[in-house]
Amino acid sequence: MKNNILDQKFLNLIGIAKRAGKIVTGEDIILNSIKKNKVHFLLIASDTGSSVYKKI
């Protein structure tokens, strides 16, 4: 039960950040943001390909 509440709070936080325009998606955009030191937190999906994972 407690784990579900934490999961929901985390998803709510991601939703707020997305609506605020603070989330970046897409390989090229993410790499450019990293180079410009604009990334503060990075989530990588578990099904991300190894080549993309190595680039990031």
One Martini backbone bead per residue (centre of mass of N, CA, C, O) as a GRO file, in nm:
protein
   56
    1MET     BB    1   0.059   0.062  -0.023
    2LYS     BB    2   0.298   0.262   0.017
    3ASN     BB    3   0.419   0.220  -0.267
    4ASN     BB    4   0.178   0.338  -0.427
    5ILE     BB    5   0.196   0.623  -0.311
    6LEU     BB    6   0.484   0.683  -0.412
    7ASP     BB    7   0.429   0.636  -0.709
    8GLN     BB    8   0.208   0.855  -0.739
    9LYS     BB    9   0.380   1.097  -0.647
   10PHE     BB   10   0.592   1.069  -0.868
   11LEU     BB   11   0.396   1.098  -1.109
   12ASN     BB   12   0.292   1.377  -1.028
   13LEU     BB   13   0.566   1.522  -1.049
   14ILE     BB   14   0.607   1.465  -1.349
   15GLY     BB   15   0.349   1.610  -1.444
   16ILE     BB   16   0.426   1.890  -1.344
   17ALA     BB   17   0.690   1.915  -1.506
   18LYS     BB   18   0.559   1.887  -1.784
   19ARG     BB   19   0.363   2.134  -1.763
   20ALA     BB   20   0.627   2.327  -1.710
   21GLY     BB   21   0.858   2.237  -1.924
   22LYS     BB   22   1.096   2.034  -1.769
   23ILE     BB   23   1.075   1.815  -1.995
   24VAL     BB   24   1.282   1.588  -2.179
   25THR     BB   25   1.266   1.435  -2.506
   26GLY     BB   26   1.489   1.264  -2.666
   27GLU     BB   27   1.797   1.198  -2.764
   28ASP     BB   28   1.904   1.470  -2.886
   29ILE     BB   29   1.793   1.663  -2.670
   30ILE     BB   30   1.935   1.535  -2.431
   31LEU     BB   31   2.228   1.565  -2.529
   32ASN     BB   32   2.218   1.876  -2.550
   33SER     BB   33   2.145   1.926  -2.250
   34ILE     BB   34   2.396   1.798  -2.131
   35LYS     BB   35   2.607   1.984  -2.273
   36LYS     BB   36   2.452   2.248  -2.128
   37ASN     BB   37   2.384   2.182  -1.825
   38LYS     BB   38   2.040   2.114  -1.795
   39VAL     BB   39   2.072   1.853  -1.627
   40HIS     BB   40   1.945   1.714  -1.308
   41PHE     BB   41   1.763   1.468  -1.418
   42LEU     BB   42   1.769   1.108  -1.503
   43LEU     BB   43   1.562   0.897  -1.697
   44ILE     BB   44   1.581   0.544  -1.767
   45ALA     BB   45   1.469   0.304  -1.938
   46SER     BB   46   1.478  -0.044  -1.928
   47ASP     BB   47   1.437  -0.057  -2.268
   48THR     BB   48   1.693   0.059  -2.345
   49GLY     BB   49   1.930   0.077  -2.554
   50SER     BB   50   2.268   0.033  -2.555
   51SER     BB   51   2.352   0.273  -2.740
   52VAL     BB   52   2.202   0.494  -2.585
   53TYR     BB   53   2.320   0.439  -2.306
   54LYS     BB   54   2.616   0.507  -2.390
   55LYS     BB   55   2.571   0.803  -2.478
   56ILE     BB   56   2.454   0.891  -2.188
   0.00000   0.00000   0.00000
